Amino acid sequence: MKKTAAAGMHPFTYRQNGSTSTKRGKSHVIPRDKDDVVVEADGRGVQLTNVNKLFWPELGITKGDLLQYYADVSPVLLPHLVDRAMVMKRYPHGAAGKFFFMKHAPEHRPDWINICAIKHDSGNLVHFPVVQNLATLLWIVNLGCIDLNPWYARCDDVDRPDYSSRGQE
């Protein structure tokens, strides 16, 4: 396996067959030799499943390719997601398959996933996941979230948006 080092990239480690190896940069960050792997990001073990599943069959692009893309762009992307509730739009069968929206973070989630509790109009509290780091980003994408849908307001003041999807005027 080729190792590359790039300034500003997140360090990764992945475990396989009891051994641990460290990767840095784009090369082999998301292993493809097994369908289910555990990668370490931000000191957390993130279980990735079905990494070889085709998400865009006509292009030959897999879930692992999507995970790799998000890992590669994470240094630029993460500042725009931090402290914002995430509505999960999940595509369990790939981009052409049916999708569904999921607001509540799954009950069976790693204990390091931060939650933002927001009161719904019905009076119920919705517990959204919050992407604070690369580990959480990979966890969200592993659930089949192809596109990311963060709130326009931060969790500490959900009634005051401070982000616009239109860009700067």
C-alpha positions as CSV (number, residue, x, y, z in Angstrom):
1,M,0.0,0.0,0.0
2,K,1.2,3.4,-1.0
3,K,1.5,6.0,1.8
4,T,1.1,9.7,1.2
5,A,1.3,12.6,3.6
6,A,-0.5,15.8,2.9
7,A,-0.5,18.9,5.1
8,G,-3.8,19.6,6.8
9,M,-5.3,16.1,6.2
10,H,-6.8,14.2,9.0
11,P,-4.8,11.2,10.2
12,F,-6.6,7.8,9.9
13,T,-6.0,4.4,11.3
14,Y,-7.7,1.3,10.4
15,R,-7.8,-2.1,12.1
16,Q,-7.8,-5.4,10.2
17,N,-7.1,-8.9,11.5
18,G,-5.8,-7.6,14.8
19,S,-3.1,-5.4,13.2
20,T,-3.2,-1.6,13.0
21,S,-1.7,0.6,10.4
22,T,-1.8,4.4,10.0
23,K,-2.7,6.2,6.8
24,R,-2.4,9.9,6.1
25,G,-3.8,11.7,3.0
26,K,-5.9,10.3,0.3
27,S,-4.3,6.9,-0.4
28,H,-6.1,3.9,1.2
29,V,-7.8,5.9,3.9
30,I,-11.0,3.9,3.5
31,P,-9.9,0.3,3.0
32,R,-11.7,-1.6,0.2
33,D,-10.3,-5.1,0.8
34,K,-13.1,-5.9,3.2
35,D,-16.7,-4.9,3.1
36,D,-16.9,-4.0,6.8
37,V,-14.0,-2.2,8.5
38,V,-13.3,-0.1,11.5
39,V,-11.4,3.1,10.8
40,E,-10.1,5.4,13.5
41,A,-10.6,9.1,13.1
42,D,-10.3,11.7,15.9
43,G,-9.3,8.9,18.2
44,R,-12.6,7.1,17.7
45,G,-13.3,3.8,16.1
46,V,-15.9,4.2,13.4
47,Q,-17.6,1.0,12.0
48,L,-18.1,1.3,8.3
49,T,-20.3,-1.3,6.6
50,N,-20.9,-2.3,3.0
51,V,-18.1,-0.1,1.7
52,N,-18.1,-1.9,-1.6
53,K,-21.8,-1.5,-2.2
54,L,-22.5,0.3,-5.5
55,F,-24.2,3.7,-4.8
56,W,-24.0,4.8,-8.4
57,P,-23.9,1.5,-10.4
58,E,-23.8,3.1,-13.8
59,L,-20.6,4.9,-12.8
60,G,-19.1,2.1,-10.7
61,I,-19.0,4.4,-7.6
62,T,-19.3,2.7,-4.2
63,K,-20.2,3.8,-0.7
64,G,-16.5,3.5,0.0
65,D,-15.8,6.1,-2.7
66,L,-18.4,8.4,-1.1
67,L,-16.8,7.9,2.3
68,Q,-13.4,8.6,0.8
69,Y,-14.7,11.8,-0.9
70,Y,-16.1,13.1,2.4
71,A,-12.9,12.2,4.2
72,D,-10.9,14.1,1.6
73,V,-13.0,17.3,1.7
74,S,-13.5,17.2,5.5
75,P,-10.9,19.9,6.3
76,V,-12.9,22.4,4.2
77,L,-16.4,21.0,5.0
78,L,-16.3,20.5,8.7
79,P,-16.2,24.2,9.7
80,H,-19.6,24.6,8.0
81,L,-21.2,21.7,9.9
82,V,-19.9,22.1,13.4
83,D,-22.6,22.9,16.1
84,R,-25.5,22.4,13.6
85,A,-28.2,19.8,13.9
86,M,-28.2,17.4,10.9
87,V,-31.3,16.1,9.2
88,M,-30.3,12.8,7.8
89,K,-31.5,12.1,4.2
90,R,-30.7,8.4,3.9
91,Y,-30.2,6.5,0.6
92,P,-29.8,2.9,1.8
93,H,-29.9,1.5,-1.7
94,G,-27.7,4.1,-3.4
95,A,-28.4,7.4,-5.2
96,A,-31.0,6.0,-7.6
97,G,-32.9,4.1,-4.8
98,K,-35.6,5.4,-2.5
99,F,-34.5,7.7,0.2
100,F,-36.1,8.8,3.5
101,F,-35.6,11.6,6.0
102,M,-34.5,10.8,9.5
103,K,-34.4,13.5,12.1
104,H,-33.9,11.6,15.3
105,A,-30.4,10.2,15.8
106,P,-30.6,6.4,16.1
107,E,-30.9,5.1,19.6
108,H,-28.1,2.6,19.0
109,R,-25.4,5.1,18.2
110,P,-21.8,5.5,19.5
111,D,-21.8,7.4,22.8
112,W,-19.5,10.0,21.2
113,I,-22.1,11.3,18.8
114,N,-23.3,14.7,20.0
115,I,-27.0,15.5,20.0
116,C,-28.9,18.7,19.6
117,A,-32.4,18.6,21.1
118,I,-34.8,20.9,19.3
119,K,-38.4,21.4,20.3
120,H,-40.7,20.6,17.4
121,D,-43.9,22.5,16.7
122,S,-45.8,19.5,18.2
123,G,-44.0,20.1,21.5
124,N,-41.9,16.9,21.1
125,L,-38.1,17.1,21.4
126,V,-36.2,15.9,18.3
127,H,-32.7,14.7,19.0
128,F,-30.7,15.5,15.9
129,P,-27.1,14.3,15.5
130,V,-24.4,17.0,15.3
131,V,-21.3,16.6,13.1
132,Q,-18.5,17.9,15.2
133,N,-15.6,16.0,13.7
134,L,-14.5,13.6,11.0
135,A,-15.5,10.5,13.0
136,T,-19.1,11.8,13.2
137,L,-19.1,12.8,9.5
138,L,-18.0,9.2,8.5
139,W,-20.6,7.7,10.8
140,I,-23.4,9.9,9.2
141,V,-22.2,9.0,5.6
142,N,-22.0,5.3,6.5
143,L,-25.8,5.5,7.3
144,G,-26.3,6.2,3.6
145,C,-26.4,10.0,3.8
146,I,-25.2,11.1,0.4
147,D,-26.1,14.8,0.7
148,L,-25.8,16.7,4.0
149,N,-28.6,18.8,5.4
150,P,-27.4,20.9,8.3
151,W,-29.6,23.4,10.1
152,Y,-29.0,27.0,9.1
153,A,-28.8,27.9,12.9
154,R,-26.4,26.6,15.5
155,C,-27.6,24.4,18.3
156,D,-27.0,27.1,20.9
157,D,-29.5,29.4,19.2
158,V,-31.8,27.4,16.9
159,D,-34.1,30.3,16.3
160,R,-31.4,32.5,14.7
161,P,-30.0,31.3,11.5
162,D,-26.4,32.5,10.8
163,Y,-25.8,30.6,7.5
164,S,-27.3,31.1,4.1
165,S,-27.3,28.6,1.3
166,R,-27.4,31.5,-1.2
167,G,-23.8,32.5,-0.4
168,Q,-22.7,36.0,0.3
169,E,-24.7,38.9,-1.2
